[in-house]
Amino acid sequence: MRNKILGTIGIGVAAIAVMGALLYFAGIVPLSDSGASSRRGVSRAAESMSVSEPGLGSDADAALAVTANTAASTDAEAHPTMTQTGAPDGEGESKAENEATSDDEATPVAEPEPTAIAVASLTLSHSTMDILVHSAFDISCVVSPEDATERTLTWSSSDPAVVARLSDGRWLAMGAGSAEIVASATNGLRAVCTVTVVVPVEAIALDHQAATINRRDSLALTPTLYPADATDRRVVYTSTDASVASVSDDGVISAKGAGTVEILCTSSNGISASCLVTVVVPVERVLIEINRTRFKIGETASFRAVVLPDDATDKSLAISLSGDSATLIGEDAVSCLHSGSASIIAEAANGVRGERAIRIIDLDEYAAEVLRLTNAERSSHGLSALSSTSALSGAAFTRARELVRHYSHNRPDGRDCWSAFDEHGVHYGRAAENIAMGYDSPASVVAGWMDSPGHRANILDSRLGHMGVGVEMDTSGKLYWTQDFTN
């Protein structure tokens, strides 16, 4: 292609040379005969890419000379040597041919190899990551400098069972644990991201979904977290009403007061389970309130069963009576039927029970026992036994009942005690009276009288042959005793 261009240029220049020769012969263009003029001609040829110089050869020679000069000018930037203007005939042609041959056969200069620029640093988009199991994620790496020539990176995982690389370049969290993702450059530089794969809690099961607790008692909750390999197994316990029940950090419920409360167990990712707790105030004591424990036959003993504490949740009681000496009247009274003992029982639903024993006294039996013990004392002193009559016993019981109201040998109306004898038709020539109160049994009252000289003298008086005994009980259960003697 280059030869064709040069040939075209040569033909054009040759035509210009012929025209110049004609003009010269016509005397239009003067001939310059100095070397300077020749140099000026060279300079103009360089500018106009044409030469007008005498002594050139044929038209073909002129064309070749211009072609040679044009090629030389093209290579001048790389080769500054020029052909000499005004060479003898034939020399220019030879020179142009030589230069053209040299230009076609020149060895091309090799491009210099580019300078390698090394990777100076690697920066990952994350240095640490917490990733949910089975999640895919990206990590990018910035290579510095930007014009580093070798930017190829090698990626690896320290534990593919925890984190593995996908075919699309992303990473997949495979299982719980930690692993290092490493980006490595060809020059050995490395950047590391530590990935922790988290297995979230999906469900919580408590060992108690509902519970009933007594006040001041406690209950420990045990949670089971699913799946079993959940990474963060921390839970927080809360109570919806701490006045009913509170809960400790380790799940121990403390019952405070009656009511219902929900205890929540919540994982760090918001999964929760609950236990519905009912706090009851249990019956701790059952009391049987009764004004006395000793009654006489025919009396009605009233009582009241009391549950403690006052705010017990279930105050219901089952009332019963042991023994056959009495019978229940409703749930708050006992009818005393026979002498003996009975127990009033009140039992709460939780098994706590209260019990109160009562004694039922036959006053006639007590009076007869006093007579027996008194005669035993007389017998021990060589004295005859005293006998009892119904009239004297009637007078003695009257006096015993009067002692409840007015404890004295005088009657409540001020009369002496002997008037009672008269009222009951007791005939006597000599009479005596012993009284006592507060003694619980015939034996104790006889012993008390025997310890008192005045009372002892009446018991051991050999002139007395008859005795009536009276016994009475007041509303507090206190016993009043009377011995009335006659000859």
C-alpha positions in Angstrom: 0.0 0.0 0.0 2.8 2.3 0.9 4.5 1.8 -2.5 1.2 2.7 -4.3 0.9 5.9 -2.3 4.5 6.8 -3.0 4.1 6.0 -6.7 1.1 8.3 -6.9 2.9 11.1 -5.2 5.8 10.5 -7.5 3.7 10.8 -10.7 2.2 14.1 -9.4 5.6 15.5 -8.5 7.0 14.5 -11.9 4.2 16.5 -13.6 5.0 19.5 -11.5 8.7 19.0 -12.4 7.9 19.0 -16.2 5.9 22.2 -15.8 8.8 23.7 -13.9 11.2 22.8 -16.7 8.9 24.4 -19.3 8.7 27.6 -17.2 12.4 27.6 -16.8 13.0 27.3 -20.5 10.5 30.1 -21.0 12.6 32.3 -18.8 10.0 32.7 -16.1 11.9 31.1 -13.2 15.5 32.3 -12.8 18.2 30.0 -12.0 19.9 30.3 -8.6 23.7 29.5 -8.8 24.6 29.7 -5.2 24.8 27.0 -2.6 22.6 29.0 -0.4 20.0 29.1 -3.1 20.3 25.3 -3.3 19.8 25.0 0.5 16.8 27.3 0.3 15.4 25.1 -2.5 15.8 22.1 -0.1 13.9 24.0 2.6 11.1 24.8 0.3 11.0 21.3 -1.0 10.6 20.1 2.6 7.7 22.5 3.1 5.9 22.0 -0.3 7.0 18.4 -0.9 8.3 19.5 -4.4 11.7 20.4 -5.8 12.7 22.7 -8.8 16.4 22.3 -9.4 18.4 22.5 -12.7 20.4 19.5 -13.9 17.8 17.0 -12.8 17.5 14.0 -15.1 14.5 12.9 -17.1 10.9 13.3 -15.8 11.1 9.8 -14.3 14.2 10.7 -12.5 12.5 13.8 -11.0 9.6 11.7 -9.9 11.9 9.2 -8.2 13.8 12.0 -6.5 10.6 13.4 -5.0 9.4 10.0 -4.0 12.7 9.4 -2.2 12.5 12.8 -0.4 8.9 12.2 0.7 9.8 8.8 2.2 12.7 10.3 3.9 10.6 13.0 5.4 8.1 10.4 6.6 10.9 8.6 8.4 12.5 11.7 9.6 11.1 11.7 12.9 12.8 8.4 13.5 15.8 8.8 11.0 16.9 12.5 10.5 19.3 11.7 7.6 18.3 13.4 4.4 19.4 12.9 0.7 21.6 15.7 -0.7 19.9 18.1 -3.1 21.6 18.7 -6.5 23.3 15.3 -6.7 24.7 14.3 -10.2 22.5 12.5 -12.7 21.9 9.0 -11.7 23.1 9.5 -8.1 19.8 10.8 -6.9 18.0 7.9 -8.5 20.3 5.4 -6.9 20.0 7.1 -3.6 16.2 7.1 -3.7 16.1 3.4 -4.6 18.5 2.6 -1.8 16.5 4.5 0.7 13.2 3.0 -0.4 14.7 -0.4 -0.1 16.0 0.4 3.4 12.6 1.6 4.5 10.8 -1.5 3.3 13.3 -3.9 5.0 13.6 -2.0 8.4 13.2 -4.2 11.5 10.2 -3.1 13.7 11.1 -1.9 17.2 9.6 -4.2 20.0 7.2 -2.5 22.4 8.6 -2.4 25.9 7.1 -4.9 28.5 4.6 -3.2 30.9 5.9 -2.8 34.5 4.1 -5.2 37.0 2.3 -3.4 39.8 1.9 -5.6 43.0 -1.1 -5.9 45.2 -0.5 -3.8 48.3 -3.5 -4.6 50.5 -6.8 -6.6 50.6 -9.8 -5.2 52.4 -12.9 -7.4 53.0 -16.4 -6.0 53.3 -16.7 -7.6 56.8 -14.2 -8.7 59.3 -16.7 -10.6 61.5 -20.2 -11.8 60.7 -23.0 -13.5 62.6 -25.1 -15.5 60.1 -28.2 -17.6 60.6 -27.8 -21.2 59.6 -28.8 -22.1 56.1 -28.5 -18.4 55.0 -26.5 -17.4 51.9 -24.4 -14.2 52.0 -21.8 -12.2 50.1 -18.4 -11.0 51.1 -16.5 -8.7 48.8 -12.9 -7.7 48.7 -11.2 -4.4 47.6 -7.8 -4.8 46.0 -5.4 -2.0 46.4 -3.9 -0.2 44.4 -6.6 -0.1 41.7 -4.0 -0.5 38.9 -2.5 -3.7 40.4 -1.6 -5.9 37.5 -2.4 -9.2 39.1 -5.8 -9.0 40.8 -6.7 -12.7 40.9 -7.9 -13.8 44.4 -8.3 -17.3 45.9 -11.1 -17.8 48.4 -11.3 -20.5 51.0 -13.1 -21.6 54.2 -11.3 -22.9 57.3 -14.3 -25.2 58.0 -16.6 -26.1 55.1 -19.0 -27.8 57.6 -19.7 -24.4 59.0 -19.3 -22.1 55.9 -19.1 -23.3 52.3 -18.7 -21.4 49.1 -21.4 -21.7 46.5 -20.9 -22.0 42.7 -22.2 -18.4 42.2 -19.5 -17.0 44.5 -21.7 -16.5 47.5 -21.3 -18.3 50.8 -23.7 -20.6 52.7 -24.0 -21.1 56.5 -24.0 -24.8 56.8 -24.0 -25.5 60.6 -23.4 -24.0 64.0 -19.8 -22.9 64.8 -17.2 -20.5 63.6 -15.0 -20.5 60.5 -12.6 -18.2 58.7 -13.3 -17.1 55.1 -9.9 -16.2 53.6 -9.2 -14.2 50.5 -5.6 -14.7 49.2 -3.7 -12.7 46.5 -1.0 -14.3 44.3 1.7 -12.5 46.2 0.6 -14.1 49.5 -1.4 -11.3 51.0 -4.5 -12.5 52.9 -7.6 -11.0 54.4 -9.8 -12.9 56.8 -13.5 -12.6 57.9 -14.5 -14.7 61.0 -18.0 -16.0 60.5 -20.1 -17.3 63.4 -23.1 -19.4 62.2 -26.0 -19.0 64.6 -28.7 -21.7 65.0 -31.8 -19.8 66.3 -34.2 -21.1 68.9 -37.4 -22.2 67.2 -39.5 -23.4 70.1 -39.4 -23.7 73.9 -41.1 -26.3 76.0 -41.5 -25.9 79.8 -41.8 -28.8 82.1 -44.8 -27.1 83.7 -47.5 -25.5 81.6 -49.7 -24.9 84.6 -49.1 -25.2 88.3 -50.7 -24.6 91.7 -48.4 -23.4 94.4 -49.0 -22.6 98.0 -48.1 -19.1 99.2 -44.5 -19.0 100.4 -43.7 -22.2 98.4 -41.5 -22.3 95.3 -41.3 -24.1 92.0 -38.4 -24.5 89.6 -39.1 -24.4 85.8 -37.0 -26.3 83.4 -37.0 -25.2 79.7 -36.2 -27.4 76.7 -35.0 -25.4 73.6 -35.5 -26.6 70.1 -33.6 -27.4 68.0 -31.2 -29.1 70.3 -28.2 -27.4 68.6 -29.6 -23.9 69.0 -26.6 -21.6 69.4 -27.9 -18.9 71.8 -29.6 -20.8 74.6 -30.1 -17.8 76.9 -33.6 -17.3 78.2 -35.2 -14.5 80.3 -38.0 -15.2 82.9 -40.7 -12.6 83.6 -43.9 -12.5 85.7 -47.0 -10.7 84.7 -47.8 -9.9 88.4 -44.9 -10.1 90.9 -47.3 -9.5 93.8 -48.8 -12.9 93.1 -45.5 -14.7 92.1 -42.0 -13.6 91.2 -39.5 -15.6 89.2 -35.7 -15.6 89.5 -33.2 -15.4 86.6 -32.8 -19.2 86.8 -36.5 -19.9 86.6 -37.4 -20.5 90.3 -41.0 -19.2 91.0 -41.7 -17.8 94.5 -45.4 -17.7 95.4 -46.3 -14.4 97.1 -50.0 -14.0 97.3 -53.3 -15.5 96.2 -54.1 -15.1 92.5 -53.2 -16.3 89.1 -50.1 -15.2 87.2 -48.3 -16.1 83.9 -44.6 -16.8 84.0 -42.9 -16.3 80.7 -39.7 -17.9 79.4 -38.3 -15.9 76.4 -35.3 -16.6 74.2 -33.0 -13.9 72.9 -34.7 -14.1 69.5 -38.2 -13.6 71.0 -39.5 -17.2 71.1 -41.4 -17.8 74.4 -43.3 -20.3 76.4 -45.5 -19.7 79.5 -46.6 -21.4 82.7 -49.9 -20.4 84.2 -49.4 -20.3 88.0 -52.2 -20.3 90.5 -51.0 -19.2 94.0 -53.3 -20.4 96.8 -53.2 -19.4 100.5 -53.4 -22.8 102.2 -55.1 -23.5 105.5 -52.3 -23.6 108.0 -54.3 -24.1 111.2 -57.9 -24.9 112.2 -59.0 -23.9 115.7 -62.1 -25.0 117.6 -63.3 -22.1 119.7 -65.4 -23.2 122.6 -65.9 -21.4 125.9 -65.2 -24.5 128.0 -64.3 -28.2 127.7 -66.5 -29.6 130.5 -70.2 -29.9 130.2 -72.9 -31.6 132.2 -75.4 -34.0 130.7 -78.2 -32.3 128.8 -76.2 -29.2 128.0 -75.7 -27.9 124.4 -72.1 -27.0 123.7 -71.6 -24.3 121.1 -68.4 -24.0 119.2 -66.8 -22.3 116.2 -64.3 -23.7 113.8 -61.7 -21.0 112.8 -59.5 -21.3 109.7 -56.1 -19.6 109.7 -54.8 -17.5 108.0 -57.8 -15.3 107.4 -57.1 -15.0 103.7 -56.9 -18.8 103.1 -58.1 -19.6 99.6 -60.3 -22.5 100.6 -61.9 -22.2 104.0 -64.2 -25.1 103.7 -64.2 -27.6 106.6 -65.6 -31.0 107.3 -66.9 -31.2 110.9 -67.2 -34.4 112.8 -67.4 -35.7 116.3 -65.7 -38.7 117.9 -67.2 -40.7 120.7 -70.8 -41.5 121.6 -71.3 -39.3 124.6 -72.5 -36.4 122.4 -74.0 -35.7 119.0 -73.6 -32.8 116.5 -76.2 -30.2 116.1 -75.5 -28.6 112.7 -71.9 -27.6 112.3 -71.5 -25.4 115.4 -73.0 -27.2 118.4 -72.9 -30.5 120.4 -75.7 -32.0 122.4 -74.2 -33.7 125.6 -75.9 -37.0 126.1 -73.8 -39.2 128.4 -70.9 -38.9 130.7 -67.7 -39.4 129.0 -65.4 -37.7 126.5 -65.9 -36.5 122.9 -63.8 -34.7 120.4 -65.0 -32.1 118.0 -63.0 -32.3 114.7 -62.8 -29.8 111.9 -60.7 -30.7 108.8 -59.7 -28.4 105.9 -59.5 -29.6 102.3 -55.7 -29.7 102.5 -55.8 -32.1 105.4 -55.1 -29.6 108.1 -57.4 -30.3 111.1 -58.3 -28.9 114.4 -59.6 -30.9 117.3 -61.0 -30.1 120.7 -61.8 -32.6 123.4 -64.7 -32.1 125.8 -65.8 -33.9 128.9 -69.4 -34.6 129.7 -70.2 -34.9 133.4 -73.0 -36.7 135.2 -73.4 -34.6 138.3 -75.2 -37.4 140.1 -72.3 -39.7 139.5 -69.9 -37.0 140.9 -72.1 -36.7 144.0 -72.1 -40.4 144.5 -68.3 -40.5 144.2 -67.9 -37.8 146.8 -70.0 -39.9 149.2 -67.9 -42.9 148.5 -64.6 -41.1 149.1 -65.9 -39.4 152.2 -66.9 -42.7 153.7 -63.5 -44.1 152.8 -61.9 -41.4 154.9 -64.3 -42.1 157.8 -63.6 -45.8 157.5 -59.8 -45.1 157.7 -60.4 -43.4 161.0 -62.7 -46.1 162.4 -65.9 -44.3 161.9 -69.2 -45.6 160.5 -70.3 -44.7 156.9 -72.6 -41.9 156.2 -75.9 -42.6 154.4 -77.7 -40.5 151.9 -81.3 -39.6 151.7 -83.1 -38.1 148.8 -84.3 -35.1 150.9 -80.8 -34.3 152.1 -79.4 -34.8 148.6 -82.1 -32.4 147.3 -81.2 -29.8 149.8 -77.5 -30.2 148.9 -78.1 -29.7 145.1 -80.1 -26.6 145.9 -77.3 -25.2 147.9 -74.8 -26.1 145.1 -76.8 -24.2 142.5 -77.0 -21.2 144.9 -73.3 -21.2 145.3 -72.9 -20.5 141.6 -74.7 -17.2 142.2 -73.5 -16.5 145.7 -70.7 -18.4 147.2 -71.5 -18.4 150.9 -73.0 -20.4 153.7 -75.8 -17.9 153.5 -78.3 -18.2 150.7 -78.5 -15.6 148.0 -81.6 -14.1 149.6 -79.7 -13.7 152.9 -81.2 -16.6 154.8 -78.9 -19.2 156.4 -78.2 -22.5 154.7 -80.4 -24.5 157.1 -83.5 -23.0 155.5 -82.8 -25.2 152.5 -83.0 -28.2 154.8 -86.4 -27.1 155.9 -87.6 -26.6 152.3 -86.7 -30.2 151.4 -88.2 -31.7 154.6 -85.0 -32.6 156.2 -85.4 -33.3 160.0 -82.2 -32.9 162.0 -81.0 -32.3 165.5 -77.5 -31.6 164.5 -76.3 -30.4 161.1 -73.2 -29.2 159.3 -72.2 -28.0 155.8 -69.0 -28.1 153.8 -68.8 -26.1 150.5 -66.1 -25.8 147.8 -65.6 -24.5 144.3 -63.0 -24.9 141.5 -62.1 -28.5 142.2 -62.3 -30.6 139.0 -63.1 -34.0 140.5 -64.6 -35.7 143.5 -61.2 -36.9 144.6 -59.6 -33.5 144.5 -62.4 -31.8 146.4 -62.5 -34.5 149.1 -58.7 -34.2 149.4 -59.1 -30.4 149.7 -61.7 -30.7 152.5 -59.5 -33.2 154.4 -56.7 -30.8 154.3 -58.8 -28.1 155.9 -59.3 -28.6 159.7 -62.8 -27.2 159.9 -64.0 -29.2 156.9 -62.1 -32.3 158.1 -63.9 -32.1 161.5 -67.3 -32.2 159.8 -66.3 -35.2 157.7 -64.9 -37.1 160.7 -67.7 -36.1 163.2 -68.9 -39.3 164.7 -72.2 -37.7 165.8 -73.2 -37.2 162.1 -74.8 -40.2 160.3 -76.3 -38.8 157.1 -74.8 -36.7 154.2 -76.2 -35.2 151.0 -73.8 -34.1 148.2 -74.6 -31.5 145.7 -72.6 -30.6 142.5 -73.2 -27.7 140.1 -71.4 -26.3 137.1 -71.4 -22.7 135.9 -71.2 -21.5 132.3 -67.4 -21.5 132.4 -67.3 -25.2 133.5 -66.3 -24.4 137.1 -67.7 -26.9 139.6 -69.3 -26.0 142.9 -69.5 -28.6 145.7 -71.7 -29.0 148.8 -71.7 -31.5 151.6 -74.8 -31.2 154.0 -74.6 -33.4 157.1 -77.3 -34.3 159.7 -77.4 -36.7 162.7 
